[in-house]
Every structure is written in C-alpha cells, then in structure tokens.
Amino acid sequence: MTACDAVLPACEDESTLAWLSERVPAWGVPLLFDLDAYRVTSSKLASRRLFAELDVPRPGDYPGCGLPAVVKPSSGSGSEGVTVVSDEQGLAAARRALERGGHEVVVEEYVEGPSLSLEVLAWKGHAVPLQVTGLEFDAAHDCSRVVAPVAESDLPAADVRDWESAVAPEVCRALEEASLRVAGALRLSGVMDVEVMVSGSEPRLLEIDARLPSQTPTAVYWSSGLNLVEALTRTILDEAPPAVDCTPRRACVYQHVRAGGGMLEVVGEHVMGAAEPLRLAPGFFGADEALTDYVPGRSAWAATLIVAAENVPRARARADDVVTELARHEGLRAVPQGDFPNADERGTR
C-alpha cells in the first residue's frame, strides 16, 4: 500500500484493532474507529451495565425476568452461541455450553416483537441518528433480512414483517433518543449500531456495536441514498458529524440465500462468511445487485440479494421473485424463510 484516504477496520480482533489505533495516527490518515467505545460495546455485560446506569429500556435480568429467557455469550457479534430457553434444564445446558467455551454468560428476558437497528454518527459524544431499519431472523437467530424504511402506525401490524406499519408512534424517536444518550455516555467518536426489540411501544436496547455494521449500511444506502462510509469519513475529518438527510426515497430488501442439498433457502448472514470469494453482480437474476460466489451449475453457493422498489411490499415481492427465478434456473426447491426441515432442532424466534 502506497497511499490511502482513510483506514476502516473490518475485523473484531482486539489486538489488531489496538495496533491500528496506535499506528494509524502516525500515518497522517484518519482512523474510522473508536477503540475505547468499541471495548465497552464488544462486551454485552459491560453494555448492559451502561444501559442500567443510563436507565434506558432494556430486557430484564434473570432470574427476575422469568422464563423464557435468552442465553448468549458476552462477547462476539451475530447469533453465534445465542439460545432461547424455556425451562431451567435448558438454561443450565446453555450456560454450561458457553462456559465450556470460555465465555462469560448473559441471561436476559426474551422480548418478542419487531427488531430494529439504528446507526449513529458522533464526535466526542455529539451524535446524529441515521435511518431506522427492520431486521428479520432465521430459525438460528441469525439476521437473514434487512428492510428499509420502517414506518409507524396507530395500529401496528400483527405481522412484524409489515414494516410499513410495524411499530407504534414515537418508537423510532424513542430509539433515537436512547441511542444518542448511549453515544454521549461513551463519548463516541465514530459510528455505532444500536439493536432493539420493540415491546408494545417501547424499544428495548439489546446490543450496541461501535464499529461499521456489515448489513444495514447497504439497506440505508439503497433506501435513502446516504453513504455511511462517506459520512463517517467526514465525521472524523471535520471533527463533527455532518448534516445528513435520511428521508426514504424508496424501499430496500437486503437478504441472504444459500443453495445446497437441492434447496435454495433464505438464511442468516453467517453463510456469507463461509462463502468463496465474493463478487459484485449487478442485475443478478432480477436483483438490483448481489454479492455472491455463484457459478452456474455448482451445487453449493451463497448470495446477498439487494432489491429496491417504490415501497416495502413491492420490494419484498421483487425479492421473492428473484429467489423463485434463481431456484427455477438452477433446478432447486425454494424454501421460504421459517419453513426449514427439522425446524424444531434449530430453535425458534
């Protein structure tokens, strides 16, 4: 490397991140990362202590919350190691499994409802919120689909997949306010992702991550036109978050599929980490764009499909059409999300 405009870490290895935080300032280019904030947010136990200090809504602590409950490792992102338990035997087994792996264990209330995500940009704790997105999960609790925009309604939809009327009025504002309080307490200089579950009209903070998220920025870009990497760079260079316009211009559905065993499934993002080197494929079987290791005739491959339309129902219909066409072309059976073989063995959400 002979020159670069900025350094944006794309890993979670703390020794690497610490090395970059020490060395990059001497290179005369901005580091788009806040190590101090990351060290707090990379621990779910430390994050929960911060939520308690700020008195922001969050899932209850076990045993006060009762069962069912969520058991998860304090460190790590994504769904790895996450289990929903409904009895003491299951709780003990989940706890033992994590402890055998050397993890600190978080046990908290299981909150059922829409799952939302929000990024904030900040400089020394002075933050601006970006666009709220909706998250959908596979049976293994891994995020399989991101949808933008999310809209509020006086009569929230019974189906949490109906993101045009998914949450009650003021939910998005409450999420923004809680996120800004957390960013201020961390004195964040960079970007942070906040994930919540909505219970009634209350967004309860699940997790925070002071790093560039892997999925939601693309959905935000296709929906509102906001380039989060560009805005993050401006934040660090100008020592202040820029004015941003996150007004939705269109809807976006961003989802992952896996081919294998004669099936094409909508599944969680973990499949992309196990894929072969990915390429960007504009117009992929009717999608606006895809990231994929697809090769015609190969039996196993994966893809992230990005589809935009004038509204969420139309974007979802287009995404379904892409999956149907892919399955037809490759002679695969399309498996709708949630319709998994042996679903009871994968857990529920």
C-alpha positions in Angstrom: 0.0 0.0 0.0 1.5 3.3 -1.1 -1.4 5.7 -0.2 -4.9 5.6 1.3 -7.5 8.2 2.2 -8.6 6.5 5.5 -8.4 3.3 7.5 -11.6 1.5 8.2 -11.2 -1.7 10.2 -13.3 -4.7 9.1 -12.4 -7.1 11.9 -13.2 -7.8 15.6 -9.7 -8.9 16.7 -8.9 -6.6 19.6 -5.1 -6.9 19.2 -5.3 -5.9 15.6 -7.7 -3.0 16.4 -5.3 -1.8 19.2 -2.3 -2.0 16.8 -4.2 0.1 14.3 -5.3 2.6 16.9 -1.7 3.0 17.9 -0.1 3.1 14.5 -2.6 4.8 12.1 -2.3 8.4 13.6 1.4 8.4 12.6 0.4 7.7 9.0 -1.4 11.0 8.7 -4.7 9.5 7.6 -7.9 9.2 9.7 -8.8 6.0 11.5 -12.6 5.5 11.2 -12.8 3.7 14.5 -13.1 4.4 18.3 -11.3 1.8 20.3 -12.4 3.0 23.7 -16.1 2.9 22.7 -15.6 -0.5 21.0 -14.1 -2.1 24.1 -17.3 -1.3 26.0 -19.7 -2.2 23.3 -18.0 -5.5 22.4 -19.0 -6.8 25.9 -22.7 -7.4 26.3 -22.2 -7.4 30.1 -20.5 -4.0 30.1 -23.1 -2.7 27.7 -25.9 -3.8 30.0 -24.2 -2.1 32.9 -24.1 1.1 30.9 -27.8 0.7 30.0 -28.6 0.3 33.6 -26.6 3.4 34.6 -28.4 5.5 31.9 -31.8 3.9 32.8 -32.6 3.2 29.2 -35.2 0.5 28.4 -33.6 -3.0 28.1 -34.6 -6.6 28.6 -35.0 -7.6 32.2 -32.3 -9.5 34.1 -32.6 -13.2 35.0 -34.0 -14.5 37.3 -36.3 -11.6 37.8 -37.5 -11.7 34.2 -38.5 -15.4 34.5 -38.6 -17.8 31.5 -38.4 -17.9 28.5 -35.0 -16.2 28.5 -32.2 -15.6 26.1 -28.7 -17.1 26.9 -25.8 -15.6 25.0 -22.1 -15.0 25.2 -20.9 -11.6 26.4 -18.5 -11.3 23.5 -18.9 -11.7 19.8 -21.4 -10.5 17.3 -24.1 -12.1 15.3 -26.1 -15.1 16.5 -23.3 -17.4 17.5 -24.0 -19.1 20.8 -27.4 -17.5 21.3 -30.1 -19.8 22.7 -33.7 -19.2 23.8 -34.6 -21.4 26.7 -38.0 -22.1 28.3 -37.0 -24.2 31.3 -34.3 -24.5 34.0 -32.8 -27.6 32.4 -32.4 -25.8 29.0 -30.9 -22.8 30.8 -28.3 -24.9 32.7 -27.3 -26.7 29.5 -26.9 -23.4 27.5 -24.9 -21.9 30.3 -22.6 -24.9 30.5 -22.0 -24.9 26.8 -20.9 -21.3 26.8 -18.8 -21.6 29.9 -17.0 -24.6 28.4 -16.1 -22.4 25.5 -14.6 -19.8 27.9 -17.4 -17.3 27.6 -18.9 -15.0 30.1 -22.7 -15.6 30.0 -25.5 -13.2 29.7 -29.0 -14.3 30.6 -31.8 -11.8 29.9 -35.5 -11.5 29.3 -36.8 -12.9 25.9 -38.6 -10.0 24.3 -40.9 -10.8 21.4 -41.7 -8.2 18.8 -40.2 -6.2 15.9 -36.4 -5.9 15.8 -35.0 -2.6 14.8 -31.5 -1.3 14.1 -30.2 2.3 14.1 -26.7 3.7 13.4 -25.5 7.0 14.9 -22.5 9.1 13.9 -20.8 11.0 16.6 -17.8 13.1 17.6 -16.8 13.2 21.3 -20.4 12.1 22.1 -22.2 14.7 20.0 -24.3 12.4 17.8 -26.8 12.4 14.9 -29.1 9.4 14.2 -29.4 7.9 10.7 -32.2 5.7 9.3 -34.0 3.0 11.2 -34.1 -0.4 9.6 -36.1 -3.5 10.3 -34.3 -6.9 11.0 -35.7 -10.4 10.3 -34.1 -13.6 11.5 -33.8 -17.2 10.5 -34.5 -20.1 12.9 -31.0 -20.0 14.3 -31.5 -16.3 15.4 -29.2 -15.0 12.7 -30.2 -11.9 10.7 -31.3 -13.0 7.3 -33.0 -9.9 6.0 -32.8 -6.1 6.5 -35.7 -3.9 5.4 -35.9 -0.1 5.0 -37.7 2.1 5.7 -39.6 1.3 8.9 -42.8 3.3 9.4 -45.0 3.9 12.5 -48.7 3.3 12.7 -51.5 4.0 15.2 -52.5 0.3 14.6 -49.2 -1.6 14.3 -49.4 -4.6 12.1 -49.9 -8.0 13.7 -47.2 -9.3 11.3 -43.9 -7.8 12.2 -42.8 -8.3 8.6 -45.1 -5.5 7.6 -42.5 -2.7 8.1 -44.8 0.0 6.7 -46.9 -0.2 9.9 -44.6 -2.3 12.1 -44.4 -0.1 15.3 -46.4 2.3 17.3 -46.0 6.1 17.1 -42.9 7.5 18.7 -41.0 4.2 18.8 -38.4 5.4 16.3 -38.0 8.7 18.2 -37.5 6.8 21.4 -34.9 4.6 19.8 -33.1 7.7 18.5 -33.2 9.4 21.9 -31.8 6.3 23.7 -29.1 5.8 21.1 -28.0 9.5 21.4 -27.8 9.1 25.2 -25.6 6.0 24.9 -23.3 7.7 22.3 -23.0 10.7 24.7 -22.1 8.5 27.6 -19.4 6.7 25.6 -18.1 10.0 24.2 -18.2 8.2 20.9 -16.1 9.4 18.0 -17.2 7.3 15.1 -20.1 5.1 14.2 -22.3 2.9 16.5 -25.0 0.4 15.7 -27.9 0.0 18.2 -30.2 -3.0 18.0 -33.5 -3.1 19.9 -36.6 -5.3 20.3 -39.9 -3.5 20.5 -42.2 -4.4 23.3 -45.5 -2.6 22.8 -44.4 1.0 22.2 -41.1 0.6 24.0 -37.8 -0.1 22.2 -35.6 -2.2 24.5 -31.9 -2.0 23.8 -30.3 -5.4 23.2 -26.9 -4.6 21.9 -24.6 -1.8 20.8 -21.5 -2.1 18.5 -19.1 0.8 18.0 -18.0 -0.4 14.5 -19.2 -0.3 11.0 -22.1 -2.8 10.7 -22.0 -5.4 8.0 -25.5 -5.3 6.6 -27.6 -2.2 7.5 -25.5 0.4 5.8 -26.3 -1.1 2.4 -30.0 -1.1 3.0 -29.8 2.5 4.2 -27.9 3.5 1.1 -30.4 1.9 -1.3 -33.4 3.4 0.6 -32.2 6.9 1.5 -29.1 7.4 -0.6 -26.9 8.0 2.4 -23.4 6.7 2.1 -22.4 5.8 5.6 -18.7 5.3 4.9 -18.5 8.8 3.3 -20.4 10.3 6.2 -18.2 8.5 8.8 -15.1 9.8 7.0 -16.5 13.4 7.1 -17.2 13.0 10.8 -13.6 12.1 11.6 -12.0 14.6 9.2 -14.3 17.5 10.3 -14.4 16.5 14.0 -18.2 16.8 13.8 -20.9 14.6 12.3 -22.2 16.1 9.0 -25.8 17.1 8.4 -27.5 14.1 6.9 -30.7 13.5 5.1 -32.1 10.0 5.7 -35.5 10.7 4.2 -36.6 7.4 2.5 -36.6 7.7 -1.3 -37.6 4.1 -1.9 -37.7 0.8 -0.1 -35.0 -1.8 0.1 -34.9 -5.5 0.9 -31.5 -7.0 1.6 -31.4 -10.7 2.2 -29.1 -13.8 2.1 -29.7 -17.1 0.3 -27.9 -20.4 0.4 -28.0 -23.1 -2.3 -27.3 -26.7 -1.2 -28.8 -30.1 -0.9 -31.2 -29.4 -3.8 -32.7 -26.4 -2.0 -32.5 -22.6 -2.0 -33.1 -21.1 1.4 -33.3 -17.6 2.8 -30.9 -17.9 5.8 -28.8 -15.8 8.2 -25.7 -13.8 7.3 -23.3 -16.4 8.7 -23.5 -18.2 5.3 -21.7 -15.3 3.6 -18.7 -15.8 5.9 -18.3 -19.4 4.7 -18.6 -18.5 1.0 -15.9 -18.5 -1.6 -14.5 -15.0 -2.6 -17.5 -12.8 -3.4 -18.1 -10.7 -6.5 -20.5 -7.8 -7.1 -23.1 -8.9 -9.6 -25.4 -6.1 -10.9 -28.8 -7.3 -12.2 -28.3 -10.8 -10.7 -31.5 -12.8 -11.7 -33.6 -9.6 -11.4 -32.0 -8.2 -8.2 -30.5 -4.7 -8.4 -27.3 -6.1 -7.1 -25.9 -9.2 -5.5 -22.7 -10.2 -3.6 -22.2 -13.9 -4.5 -19.9 -16.8 -5.2 -22.5 -18.3 -7.6 -21.2 -20.3 -10.5 -23.7 -21.8 -12.9 -24.3 -25.5 -12.3 -22.4 -25.6 -9.0 -24.4 -27.3 -6.3 -23.4 -25.1 -3.3 -23.2 -21.3 -3.3 -24.5 -18.3 -1.4 -25.6 -14.7 -2.3 -26.7 -11.5 -0.7 -29.6 -10.1 -2.8 -30.3 -6.4 -2.8 -33.6 -5.3 -4.2 -35.3 -1.8 -4.2 -38.8 -0.7 -5.2 -41.2 2.1 -4.5 -42.5 0.6 -1.3 -41.7 -2.3 1.1 -44.4 -4.7 -0.2 -43.2 -4.3 -3.8 -39.6 -4.7 -2.7 -40.4 -7.8 -0.8 -42.3 -9.2 -3.8 -39.4 -8.4 -6.1 -37.0 -10.2 -3.6 -39.3 -13.2 -3.6 -39.3 -13.2 -7.5 -35.5 -13.2 -7.5 -35.4 -16.3 -5.2 -38.1 -18.0 -7.3 -36.2 -17.4 -10.6 -32.9 -18.5 -9.1 -34.4 -21.7 -7.9 -36.1 -22.4 -11.2 -32.9 -21.7 -13.2 -30.8 -24.0 -11.0 -33.4 -26.7 -10.6 -33.7 -26.1 -6.8 -36.6 -26.2 -4.4 -37.2 -22.7 -2.9 -37.6 -22.9 0.9 -39.4 -19.8 2.3 -37.8 -18.3 5.4 -39.0 -20.2 8.5 -40.0 -23.3 6.5 -36.9 -25.3 7.5 -36.6 -29.1 7.6 -36.2 -30.1 11.2 -37.1 -26.6 12.3 -37.6 -27.8 15.9 -33.9 -28.7 16.1 -32.8 -25.2 15.0 -34.6 -23.3 17.7 -37.3 -20.7 17.3 -37.7 -16.9 17.2 
